[in-house]
Amino acid sequence: MIELEGLSKRYGEKVAVSSLTFTVRPGIVTGFLGPNGAGKSTTMRMMLGLDRPTAGDVRIDGRHYADLKDPLKYIGALLDAKAVHGGRSAYNHLLCLAQSNGIPNSRVHEVLDTVGLSAVAKKKAKGFSLGMGQRLGIAGALLGDPRILMFDEPVNGLDPEGIHWIRNLMKSLAAQGRTVFVSSHLMSEMALTAEHLVVIGQGRLLADTSMAEFIRQNSRAYVRIRTPQRERLLDVLHGAGITVVETGSGALEVDAGKPERIGELAAQHQIVLHELSPQQASLEEAFMQLTAESVEYHAHSDTALPHQWGDGWERG
Ligand SMILES: Nc1ncnc2c1ncn2[C@@H]1O[C@H](COP(=O)(O)OP(=O)(O)OP(=O)(O)O)[C@@H](O)[C@H]1O
């Protein structure tokens, strides 16, 4: 379990993290979301004792990180996959970590095998692709067989097979009763992986809730209907006291409507339906809805592509 209590971090005038209080629980994957610059990495660094909080407290299974003997046995983290001595082989990199944390050397082979790097164990890390580097970082996180795992953008650079693998790995680690805390900007991936979400914006807590509840609270659920007898169906639905939204595409939308009731009404009046489908917004839509006001960097969507990367960006 990771417990944050009033955690804050200020860099000069800049408040990166503001009074965050939440608990990351064992047995499930908890997703950590927020727009660019929201304070996710700063929060994760403070959890690992790499940054000192300006105020507040973080506890790892009830203790401060600095008080953990052999910390890799308690919490494993992938923060920056490039934070590896490039001249060292994957095996030697992990061996150094193992020896400085009282972990048996045999564990190095086990984790190399788990992440699929056994064949390149003796190769220098500087020759690794982005995806191989991510796998090496994940091997380091798993090395101490910790009860708590933290991953900052773990699927970065992984191919579809690698993404599938890390998704299943995180779920199986959680199913073993471990605490799994993961940040990602890939909403579709997060929707498939996390059961619970913590969302921050401009350093502040915006949501701490289950994935299903988050989507329900921050999006609109409706039923979409297509029919060649649009006017007749509109009359029938209005007659039944059902409010209908007419869309430009010709479809009809009914908020909070029960598809069964609409189908029965259509059948009673012998109206042909081509579509009757409940719609729920995606995690991405719900996230954009919730964080719209706390996004710091916006791109112009109505202009042509900028000549130089970065030209079209402005601070909102
Ligand atoms: N060492 C630092 N010195 C000054 N400001 C910093 C420092 N580290 C982070 N910040 C600022 O703190 C804020 C939060 O940054 P952080 O990297 O934690 O956000 P993030 O949510 O991880 O962003 P991203 O999704 O873009 O990785 C940003 O405004 C950033 O510029």
The ligand as an SDF file (V2000), in Angstrom:
LIG
                    3D

 31 33  0  0  0  0  0  0  0  0999 V2000
   13.2790   19.9440  -11.2300 N   0  0  0  0  0  0  0  0  0  0  0  0
   12.3090   20.8080  -11.5520 C   0  0  0  0  0  0  0  0  0  0  0  0
   12.4980   22.1370  -11.4700 N   0  0  0  0  0  0  0  0  0  0  0  0
   11.5290   23.0100  -11.7730 C   0  0  0  0  0  0  0  0  0  0  0  0
   10.2820   22.6590  -12.1740 N   0  0  0  0  0  0  0  0  0  0  0  0
   10.0320   21.3460  -12.2730 C   0  0  0  0  0  0  0  0  0  0  0  0
   11.0090   20.3550  -11.9710 C   0  0  0  0  0  0  0  0  0  0  0  0
   10.4470   19.1270  -12.1590 N   0  0  0  0  0  0  0  0  0  0  0  0
    9.1860   19.3560  -12.5680 C   0  0  0  0  0  0  0  0  0  0  0  0
    8.9350   20.6820  -12.6350 N   0  0  0  0  0  0  0  0  0  0  0  0
    7.6500   21.3110  -13.0230 C   0  0  0  0  0  0  0  0  0  0  0  0
    6.6350   20.7300  -12.2280 O   0  0  0  0  0  0  0  0  0  0  0  0
    5.4600   20.5010  -13.0000 C   0  0  0  0  0  0  0  0  0  0  0  0
    5.0920   19.0250  -12.9300 C   0  0  0  0  0  0  0  0  0  0  0  0
    6.0240   18.2860  -13.7050 O   0  0  0  0  0  0  0  0  0  0  0  0
    5.9700   16.6920  -13.8270 P   0  0  0  0  0  0  0  0  0  0  0  0
    7.1290   16.2730  -14.6820 O   0  0  0  0  0  0  0  0  0  0  0  0
    5.8640   16.0760  -12.4870 O   0  0  0  0  0  0  0  0  0  0  0  0
    4.5930   16.4760  -14.6120 O   0  0  0  0  0  0  0  0  0  0  0  0
    4.0430   15.1690  -15.3490 P   0  0  0  0  0  0  0  0  0  0  0  0
    2.5930   15.0670  -14.9660 O   0  0  0  0  0  0  0  0  0  0  0  0
    4.9030   13.9940  -15.0600 O   0  0  0  0  0  0  0  0  0  0  0  0
    4.1570   15.5870  -16.8660 O   0  0  0  0  0  0  0  0  0  0  0  0
    4.3400   14.7060  -18.2220 P   0  0  0  0  0  0  0  0  0  0  0  0
    3.0360   13.9840  -18.4120 O   0  0  0  0  0  0  0  0  0  0  0  0
    4.5350   15.7570  -19.2660 O   0  0  0  0  0  0  0  0  0  0  0  0
    5.5000   13.7950  -18.0110 O   0  0  0  0  0  0  0  0  0  0  0  0
    5.7600   20.9890  -14.4090 C   0  0  0  0  0  0  0  0  0  0  0  0
    5.2660   22.2930  -14.5470 O   0  0  0  0  0  0  0  0  0  0  0  0
    7.2700   20.9760  -14.4690 C   0  0  0  0  0  0  0  0  0  0  0  0
    7.7310   21.9790  -15.3510 O   0  0  0  0  0  0  0  0  0  0  0  0
  1  2  1  0
  2  3  1  0
  2  7  2  0
  3  4  2  0
  4  5  1  0
  5  6  2  0
  6  7  1  0
  6 10  1  0
  7  8  1  0
  8  9  2  0
  9 10  1  0
 10 11  1  0
 11 12  1  0
 11 30  1  0
 12 13  1  0
 13 14  1  0
 13 28  1  0
 14 15  1  0
 15 16  1  0
 16 17  2  0
 16 18  1  0
 16 19  1  0
 19 20  1  0
 20 21  2  0
 20 22  1  0
 20 23  1  0
 23 24  1  0
 24 25  2  0
 24 26  1  0
 24 27  1  0
 28 29  1  0
 28 30  1  0
 30 31  1  0
M  END
$$$$
